């Protein structure tokens, strides 16, 4: 089975999605095409990376993932194809892939495949599709371009930590208006050491973790670790981010309480 996923900032009101899918099916009619998301904010490669990083491993090995966000090619940011963890990725080396697979994937090439048009404003349809089809029909990655030993690096924001605190931030607002932070469950438990804690953000404080959105009353705030493994601020059947004034990069901090302290 040939599978291609699409992630873009195109939205759904224009012809772009249909044109790309038509180009795929014209070249490889039996392809299964999966839309990961077309609602990434324009040029938001961090949002694209978060979305693809948390979804690609759910697909079978051999899937090709096209990332069509900020795809303009430059000398510093060429079009590339990557093989990593049994998957293929195609897009522009603008930092998005370093946030998905790290700076040194198993293999990467700078694409040297001519596109299907003399125009250079729709590389996803005119070039990425062509490369994806070649990969799915057996062309080895190293025949598609020049080896690129390291990707353009774009560092993910890491929380600042001390013995008794984690200073993080919101890195993503999902479609339910939940605010997802850069504080991982692993880091939280490593520093917590069974101590009580408080999570504070935008004038709000929480001192417990839930396992489900339904663990609190409707319209009540909660904190939990989602399926992505990151600390999330949410509201049962409500809009946590909007109501609390949470945006991307809003600070979210955790303080661990020692035995000789009290909550302030």
N, C-alpha and C positions, 0 to 999 in steps of 0.2 A: 504494500500500500504506500502510495506517495502522498506525503502530507506537507503542506506549506502553511505556516501561520503568518498573519499580517498584524502588525502593530503600527499605528500612525497617529498623526495629529490632524487628519483630514476632516473629522466630523462625518456626518452622514447626509449632508444636503447637496453635495456636489457629485460629479461623475467619477471622481478618482478611484473609489473602491471598485466600482463596476468595471472601469477600464483595466485595472490591474487583474481582477479576476478573469476577465475576458481574455487577456493576454496569456494568463496561465493556462486556461482551458483550451485555447487555440493551439498551444504547443504540447500540452500533456492532458488530454481530455479526461482521464480518470482521476485526476488529482483531487484529494480532499483538501479543501481550503477552510481554514479556521480563523475567524476574526478574534484575536485576543482583545484588542481595543482600538477604536478609532477616535476615542475621546480624550487622548492625551492633550494637554494644553499646548498651543503652538510653540514649537522649538524647545519644549521641556524635556531635555534628554535625561534628566534625573528621574522624572516621572515615568518615562519610557523604560528606563533601566529597572526601576522598582517593579513595574508591571511584568516585564519579561522575566526578570530574575525569579519572581515568585510563581511563575506559571510554566516555564519551559520544561521542567523536569517531570511534569505530569504527562507529557507527550511521549510516544514511542521513540526509541533510538532511531536515528536516521531522518528525523523531522528537520525541515529547513525553516528557520525563523527569519523573516524579513522585517527589519526595523526601519520604518520609513518616517523618521523624525529628524528634521534639520539635515537633509540629505545632500546639500550642495557640496560638491567635491572641490577641494583645494590641494595645493602642493603639500601642505602640512596635514590635511585631513582627507586622505584618499578613500575611495570605495574599497571595501575589503570583504573577504569571505573567511570565515573562521570554522574550524572543527574543534569541538570541545565536549567532553563527556558524552560522546556518541551523537551529538547534535551539530547542526550547521547553522551559522548565523551570517546574514548578509546585511550590509548597511554602510554607513560612513564612519570612519575612525575618528570621531570627534570626542571621544571619551565615554560614549554610551556603553561600549562593550567592555571596557575595563571595569565598569560598575556592575556588569552582569557576570563575567567569567574571570575577572582579575586581569592584571597587566600582561601575563604570559600564558595564553591559551595553549592547548596542545599543538595547534598548527594554525597559521594565518597567512593569507596572501593578499597583496595589493592587486586588485582585479585588473587584468589586461584583456578583457573581453569587450569587443566593440558593441556599442548599444544599437538598438534598432531604429534610431531616429537621429537626424542632424540637429535636433533641438535638445537643450540640456536642462530643461526645467522639470522633467518628469522621469528621473532616473529609476524610480521604482518600477514603473511599467517597462521602460525601454532598455534597462540594463540588469536590474536585480532579478527580474523574472527570468531573463535569459540564463543568468548564472544559476539560479535555483533549479531550473529544468535540467541543466547540464549535470549538476550534482546528483539529482534524483535519477538520471538515466545512466549514471556510472562513470562520469568524468572525474578522475582524481583531482583533489583540491589543488595539488601542486602544478597541474596543467592549466589552471585558470589565472595564474599571475605570478608575481615575484614574491618570494618569501618575505614576510614581515615579522621579524623575531619578537618584537614587543609592540604592544598597543599604545596609543595615546592615552596617557593616564589622567584620570579625573578622580580625585580622591572623594570617597564618601565621607560625609561628616561623621566623626566619631565623638561620642560623649566624653566629657571631661570627668574624671573620677578621682575620688579621694577615699580614705578609709571609711568615711561615714556618709558619702554622698555621690550622686550621679547627676551631672548637669547635661541634660540632653535637649532635644528640640523636636518639633514636628517636622517630619520629612514628607508626609503625604496626607492628603485629605481624600478619602474614598467617596464612592457614589452615595453612601448613606450618611455622609457628613461626619464620619468618624475620623479622629485625628490620630494618625499612626506616627510613632516617634522612632528615634534611632537607638532606643534603649532595649537591648535584647533580654530575653528571659534568662539566658545563660549568665550574662553579666550581672543582672539583678540578683539572682540567687547566689552567685559567687560572693558578692559583697554583703548581702543581707545577713548571712550567718544566723538565721532564725530570729533576728531582731525585729521589733515593730518598726514601722516606717510611715512616712507621709509623702504623698505625691502632690506637688503644688505647681500651679500653672494659671496665669492670667487672673490671679486673685482667688482661685478656687483651691481647695485642699481635699484630698482623699487619703484614707489610711487603711484601705483594704483592697484586695484583688478579688474579682469575680471570675467564674469559669464560663458564664453565659450572660448574654444581654438580658435574659429574663430573670436573672438573680436579683434584680431591683425592680421597684415599681415603675410604671410608665412615666416617662419624662424625668426620671432620676438619672443623675450622672453616675458613671462607673468607670473603673479601670480594669483592663484584662490584657492577657497576652493572646493575640489572635493567631490564626493558622500560619501567619508569616513569621511568628516567633518574636514579634516586637510589641512593646508596651503600647496600648491603644487607649485613648480617651473616647468614650462613647456615651450614648444616652439611649435608654430603652425607648424605642419608637419615637425618637426625637432627633434633633439636629445639633449635636454637641459642638461641632466646630463653629457654626454660625452663632449659636446662642452664647457661647463662651468667648467669642472673639478670637478663636484659634485660627492661625494661618500657617502656611509653610514658614519654617524657621522660628516660630514662637517658642520660647524656652519652656521646657517641661523638666522639672527637677525632682529628685528623690532624696530624702534625708532619712537615714537610718538612726533609730533612737537607741542609745545605750541605756544600761540598767539604771544609771545615776541621773538620767535626764527625764524630762516630761515633754509632752507635746506643747508647743507654743501656740 
